[in-house]
Amino acid sequence: MNLPNKLTVARVILVPIFVFFLMANFIPFNTYIALGIFIVASITDFLDGHIARKNNLITNFGKFMDPLADKLLVVSALICLLVVDDGTRIASNRIIAMLAVLIIVAREFVISGIRLVASDSGKVIAASMWGKFKTASTMVAICFMLVVKELPFLKEVTMVLFWIAVTLTVVSLIDYVIKNADIMKDGFTSDHVGASPETAGNEHKPKFDEETGLPLQ
């Protein structure tokens, strides 16, 4: 496993550690510790891609796991922030906070679905530029949300950063859908869509004469 892929795996490992400290209110300065872990994990997101491109170490594993690691980190952070302080670190209204997080999480599921369809065709979809902008803006917003209660003067800046992230989430989703429309179309029109496990693939099996048992031409 090369260095960029090791950094990606390290980011995945940091996710449960980050979640633990964020939720561990009994630990002094837990949110600041969680912030430090989140920043380190976010830096690995920049480093793995930079090192891979610079040293020509791009692999299919990296193309698949890098965005997946980002999803695990970001989604875990947002879900935890919904629980901490009733979501007020995300938005002043809990319902608005839940809807905003739902948009981000739904986008991740849709993109993951597109990647799964593409993988069936032997294709690997790397993160797009809009996707990278979305990830970076979301990570920056989360950093502010982690400490906005302790540093209330950052509230307005935090809200602006978060809604920029939500906007880029929608833009990147539209970009993915448009660029990969042919992959989605192929997936929906596949010959095996809707076929039962007993019948799927039978059309490609040879037919035999019932009397002689010999294959028909």
Protein Blocks (a to p, Z undefined) as FASTA:
>chain_A
ZZklmmmmmmmmmmmmmmmmmmmmmbghklmmmmmmmmmmmmmmmmmmmmmmmnopacfk
lmmmmmmmmmmmmmmmmmmmmmngnhpmmpmblklmmmmmmmmmmmmmmmmmmmmmmmmn
opacdddfklmmmmmmmmmmmmmmmmmmmmmmlmmmmmmmmmmmmmmmmmmmmmmmmmmm
mmmmmmmmpfkgoiafklgoklmpccddfklopacZZ
